[in-house]
């Protein structure tokens, strides 16, 4: 599992940004989970056996979600 914590310019948890990225990721075909006390952390949980091509595809879709959110 890998996670990305989202904070605003002041360093405060940014749950709205995490939710927007999660929704945009679904549109890209990528399922992500949010967690954390403020819902500001995005978790990536690939299967235990995953190939480089699938990781690359997931990162590409995540980049697309970031651009859309």
DSSP file (Angstrom, degrees, kcal/mol; ACC not computed):
  #  RESIDUE AA STRUCTURE BP1 BP2  ACC     N-H-->O    O-->H-N    N-H-->O    O-->H-N    TCO  KAPPA ALPHA  PHI   PSI    X-CA   Y-CA   Z-CA
    1    1 A X              0   0    0      0, 0.0     2,-0.3     0, 0.0    44,-0.2   0.000 360.0 360.0 360.0 139.4    0.0    0.0    0.0
    2    2 A X  E     -A   44   0A   0     42,-2.1    42,-3.5     2,-0.0     2,-0.3  -0.967 360.0-163.5-130.1 147.6    1.2    3.5   -0.8
    3    3 A X  E     -A   43   0A   0     -2,-0.3     2,-0.4    40,-0.2    40,-0.2  -0.945  13.9-152.7-134.9 155.2   -0.6    6.7    0.2
    4    4 A X  E     -A   42   0A   0     38,-2.3    38,-2.7    -2,-0.3     2,-0.5  -0.991  14.9-148.9-126.6 121.8   -0.6   10.4   -0.7
    5    5 A X  E     -A   41   0A   0     -2,-0.4     2,-0.5    36,-0.2    36,-0.2  -0.786  12.2-150.2 -92.0 128.2   -1.5   13.0    1.9
    6    6 A X        +     0   0    0     34,-3.0     8,-2.5    -2,-0.5     2,-0.3  -0.868  21.8 168.0-104.6 127.0   -3.2   16.1    0.5
    7    7 A X  B     -C   13   0B   0     -2,-0.5     6,-0.2     6,-0.3     2,-0.0  -0.923  29.4-119.2-131.4 158.0   -2.8   19.4    2.2
    8    8 A X    >   -     0   0    0      4,-2.7     3,-2.1    -2,-0.3     6,-0.1  -0.177  48.6 -80.4 -85.5-174.1   -3.6   23.0    1.3
    9    9 A X  T 3  S+     0   0    0      1,-0.3    -1,-0.1     2,-0.1    -2,-0.0   0.745 132.0  52.6 -61.7 -24.3   -1.1   25.8    1.0
   10   10 A X  T 3  S-     0   0    0      2,-0.1    -1,-0.3     3,-0.0     3,-0.1   0.435 120.2-107.4 -91.0  -0.1   -1.2   26.3    4.7
   11   11 A X  S <  S+     0   0    0     -3,-2.1     2,-0.2     1,-0.3    -2,-0.1   0.581  74.5 138.2  85.5  10.3   -0.4   22.6    5.4
   12   12 A X        -     0   0    0      1,-0.1    -4,-2.7     2,-0.0    -1,-0.3  -0.627  66.4 -87.3 -88.1 148.5   -4.0   21.8    6.6
   13   13 A X  B     -C    7   0B   0     -2,-0.2     2,-0.6    -6,-0.2    -6,-0.3  -0.256  36.8-153.8 -54.0 135.7   -5.7   18.6    5.5
   14   14 A X     >  +     0   0    0     -8,-2.5     4,-1.7    26,-0.2     5,-0.1  -0.730  26.5 162.6-117.4  81.0   -7.5   19.0    2.2
   15   15 A X  H  > S+     0   0    0     -2,-0.6     4,-2.4     1,-0.2     5,-0.2   0.808  74.3  60.1 -69.3 -29.9  -10.3   16.5    2.1
   16   16 A X  H  > S+     0   0    0      2,-0.2     4,-2.3     1,-0.2    -1,-0.2   0.910 106.4  46.8 -65.0 -40.9  -12.1   18.3   -0.7
   17   17 A X  H  > S+     0   0    0      2,-0.2     4,-2.4     1,-0.2     5,-0.2   0.908 111.2  51.8 -66.3 -41.5   -9.1   17.9   -3.0
   18   18 A X  H  X S+     0   0    0     -4,-1.7     4,-2.2     1,-0.2    -2,-0.2   0.916 111.8  46.5 -61.0 -43.1   -8.8   14.2   -2.0
   19   19 A X  H  X S+     0   0    0     -4,-2.4     4,-2.4     2,-0.2    -1,-0.2   0.911 111.2  51.5 -66.4 -42.4  -12.5   13.6   -2.8
   20   20 A X  H  X S+     0   0    0     -4,-2.3     4,-2.3     1,-0.2    -2,-0.2   0.897 112.0  47.0 -62.2 -40.4  -12.3   15.5   -6.1
   21   21 A X  H  X S+     0   0    0     -4,-2.4     4,-2.5     2,-0.2    -1,-0.2   0.898 110.3  53.2 -67.9 -40.0   -9.3   13.4   -7.2
   22   22 A X  H  X S+     0   0    0     -4,-2.2     4,-1.6    -5,-0.2    10,-0.2   0.927 111.6  45.2 -60.5 -45.2  -11.0   10.2   -6.1
   23   23 A X  H  X S+     0   0    0     -4,-2.4     4,-1.5     1,-0.2    -2,-0.2   0.915 113.6  49.2 -65.5 -43.7  -14.1   11.1   -8.3
   24   24 A X  H  X S+     0   0    0     -4,-2.3     4,-1.2     1,-0.2    -1,-0.2   0.859 107.0  57.0 -64.3 -34.6  -11.9   12.1  -11.2
   25   25 A X  H  X>S+     0   0    0     -4,-2.5     5,-3.0     1,-0.2     4,-0.6   0.886 102.1  54.5 -64.5 -38.5   -9.9    8.8  -10.9
   26   26 A X  H ><5S+     0   0    0     -4,-1.6     3,-1.3     1,-0.2    -1,-0.2   0.912 105.4  53.2 -60.3 -41.6  -13.1    6.8  -11.3
   27   27 A X  H 3<5S+     0   0    0     -4,-1.5    -1,-0.2     1,-0.3    -2,-0.2   0.805 108.3  51.0 -62.4 -28.6  -13.8    8.7  -14.5
   28   28 A X  H 3<5S-     0   0    0     -4,-1.2    -1,-0.3    -3,-0.3    -2,-0.2   0.540 125.0-104.9 -83.6  -8.0  -10.2    7.6  -15.6
   29   29 A X  T <<5S+     0   0    0     -3,-1.3     2,-0.5    -4,-0.6    -3,-0.2   0.709  82.7 123.0  90.9  22.4  -11.0    4.0  -14.7
   30   30 A X      < -     0   0    0     -5,-3.0     2,-0.5    31,-0.1    -1,-0.3  -0.975  50.2-149.2-122.5 124.2   -9.0    3.9  -11.5
   31   31 A X        +     0   0    0     -2,-0.5     2,-0.3    -3,-0.1    -8,-0.1  -0.825  23.0 174.7 -94.2 125.0  -10.5    3.1   -8.1
   32   32 A X        -     0   0    0     -2,-0.5     2,-0.4   -10,-0.2    12,-0.1  -0.904  21.0-138.4-125.5 154.8   -8.8    4.8   -5.1
   33   33 A X  E     -B   43   0A   0     10,-1.5    10,-3.5    -2,-0.3     2,-0.3  -0.899   9.6-148.6-111.7 143.3   -9.7    4.9   -1.4
   34   34 A X  E     +B   42   0A   0     -2,-0.4     2,-0.3     8,-0.2     8,-0.2  -0.830  28.1 153.7-104.4 152.0   -9.6    7.9    0.8
   35   35 A X  E     +B   41   0A   0      6,-2.3     6,-2.0    -2,-0.3     5,-0.2  -0.844  13.9  98.6-155.6-169.6   -8.7    7.6    4.5
   36   36 A X  S >  S-     0   0    0     -2,-0.3     3,-1.2     3,-0.2     5,-0.1  -0.049  83.9 -74.1  96.4 158.4   -7.3    9.5    7.4
   37   37 A X  T 3  S+     0   0    0      1,-0.3    -1,-0.1     2,-0.1     0, 0.0   0.790 136.6  32.3 -58.1 -29.4   -9.0   11.4   10.2
   38   38 A X  T 3  S-     0   0    0     -3,-0.2    -1,-0.3   -24,-0.0    -2,-0.1   0.326 111.3-113.2-110.6   5.3   -9.9   14.2    7.7
   39   39 A X  S <  S+     0   0    0     -3,-1.2    -3,-0.2     1,-0.1   -20,-0.1   0.807  81.6 124.4  67.7  29.2  -10.4   12.0    4.6
   40   40 A X        +     0   0    0     -5,-0.2   -34,-3.0   -22,-0.1     2,-0.4   0.248  44.7  87.4-106.9  11.1   -7.4   13.8    3.1
   41   41 A X  E     -AB   5  35A   0     -6,-2.0    -6,-2.3   -36,-0.2     2,-0.5  -0.936  60.3-153.5-115.2 133.2   -5.3   10.7    2.3
   42   42 A X  E     -AB   4  34A   0    -38,-2.7   -38,-2.3    -2,-0.4     2,-0.4  -0.915  13.7-153.3-105.6 128.2   -5.5    8.7   -1.0
   43   43 A X  E     -AB   3  33A   0    -10,-3.5   -10,-1.5    -2,-0.5     2,-0.5  -0.843   7.8-158.6-106.0 137.8   -4.5    5.1   -0.8
   44   44 A X  E     +A    2   0A   0    -42,-3.5   -42,-2.1    -2,-0.4     2,-0.4  -0.966  14.4 176.9-109.1 120.3   -3.2    3.0   -3.6
   45   45 A X        +     0   0    0     -2,-0.5     3,-0.1   -44,-0.2    -2,-0.0  -0.735   5.0 179.7-128.8  83.4   -3.6   -0.7   -3.0
   46   46 A X        -     0   0    0     -2,-0.4     4,-0.1     1,-0.1    -2,-0.0  -0.331  40.6 -86.9 -74.9 164.7   -2.5   -2.8   -5.9
   47   47 A X        -     0   0    0      2,-0.2    -1,-0.1     1,-0.1     3,-0.1  -0.238  40.4-107.0 -64.0 162.9   -2.7   -6.6   -5.8
   48   48 A X  S    S+     0   0    0      1,-0.2     2,-0.7    -3,-0.1    -1,-0.1   0.847 114.4  47.6 -62.2 -33.7    0.2   -8.5   -4.3
   49   49 A X  S    S+     0   0    0      2,-0.0     2,-0.4     0, 0.0    -1,-0.2  -0.925  77.5 151.9-111.4 109.4    1.3   -9.6   -7.7
   50   50 A X        -     0   0    0     -2,-0.7     2,-0.2    -4,-0.1    -4,-0.0  -1.000  35.2-131.4-141.3 138.2    1.3   -6.7  -10.1
   51   51 A X    >>  -     0   0    0     -2,-0.4     4,-1.9     1,-0.1     3,-0.6  -0.483  26.2-112.5 -88.1 159.7    3.3   -6.1  -13.3
   52   52 A X  H 3> S+     0   0    0      1,-0.2     4,-3.0     2,-0.2     5,-0.2   0.868 116.3  59.1 -55.9 -38.9    5.2   -2.9  -14.2
   53   53 A X  H 3> S+     0   0    0      1,-0.2     4,-2.0     2,-0.2    -1,-0.2   0.859 106.1  47.8 -63.3 -34.1    2.8   -2.3  -17.0
   54   54 A X  H <> S+     0   0    0     -3,-0.6     4,-2.4     2,-0.2    -1,-0.2   0.882 111.6  49.5 -73.9 -37.6   -0.2   -2.2  -14.6
   55   55 A X  H  X S+     0   0    0     -4,-1.9     4,-2.6     2,-0.2     5,-0.2   0.938 111.7  49.4 -63.1 -45.7    1.7    0.2  -12.2
   56   56 A X  H  X S+     0   0    0     -4,-3.0     4,-2.3     1,-0.2    -2,-0.2   0.909 111.1  49.8 -59.7 -42.5    2.5    2.4  -15.2
   57   57 A X  H  X S+     0   0    0     -4,-2.0     4,-2.3    -5,-0.2    -1,-0.2   0.912 111.0  49.4 -63.2 -42.5   -1.1    2.4  -16.3
   58   58 A X  H  X S+     0   0    0     -4,-2.4     4,-2.4     2,-0.2    -2,-0.2   0.902 111.0  48.9 -63.8 -41.6   -2.3    3.3  -12.8
   59   59 A X  H  X S+     0   0    0     -4,-2.6     4,-2.4     2,-0.2    -1,-0.2   0.898 110.6  51.4 -65.2 -40.1    0.2    6.1  -12.5
   60   60 A X  H  X S+     0   0    0     -4,-2.3     4,-2.0    -5,-0.2    -2,-0.2   0.912 111.7  46.6 -62.1 -43.0   -0.9    7.5  -15.9
   61   61 A X  H  X S+     0   0    0     -4,-2.3     4,-2.2     2,-0.2    -2,-0.2   0.877 111.0  52.3 -67.9 -37.1   -4.6    7.3  -14.8
   62   62 A X  H  X S+     0   0    0     -4,-2.4     4,-2.5     2,-0.2    -2,-0.2   0.913 108.0  51.4 -64.9 -40.9   -3.8    9.0  -11.5
   63   63 A X  H  X S+     0   0    0     -4,-2.4     4,-2.1     1,-0.2    -2,-0.2   0.897 109.2  50.9 -60.8 -40.4   -2.0   11.8  -13.4
   64   64 A X  H  X S+     0   0    0     -4,-2.0     4,-1.7     2,-0.2    -1,-0.2   0.890 109.5  50.5 -62.9 -39.0   -5.1   12.2  -15.5
   65   65 A X  H  X S+     0   0    0     -4,-2.2     4,-2.2     2,-0.2    -2,-0.2   0.897 108.5  51.9 -66.4 -40.3   -7.2   12.4  -12.4
   66   66 A X  H  < S+     0   0    0     -4,-2.5    -1,-0.2     1,-0.2    -2,-0.2   0.906 109.9  49.3 -61.4 -40.9   -4.9   15.1  -10.9
   67   67 A X  H  < S+     0   0    0     -4,-2.1    -1,-0.2     1,-0.2    -2,-0.2   0.842 114.9  44.7 -67.1 -32.9   -5.2   17.1  -14.1
   68   68 A X  H  <        0   0    0     -4,-1.7    -2,-0.2     1,-0.2    -1,-0.2   0.800 360.0 360.0 -80.9 -30.0   -9.0   16.8  -14.1
   69   69 A X     <        0   0    0     -4,-2.2    -1,-0.2    -5,-0.1    -2,-0.2   0.477 360.0 360.0 -77.0 360.0   -9.6   17.6  -10.4
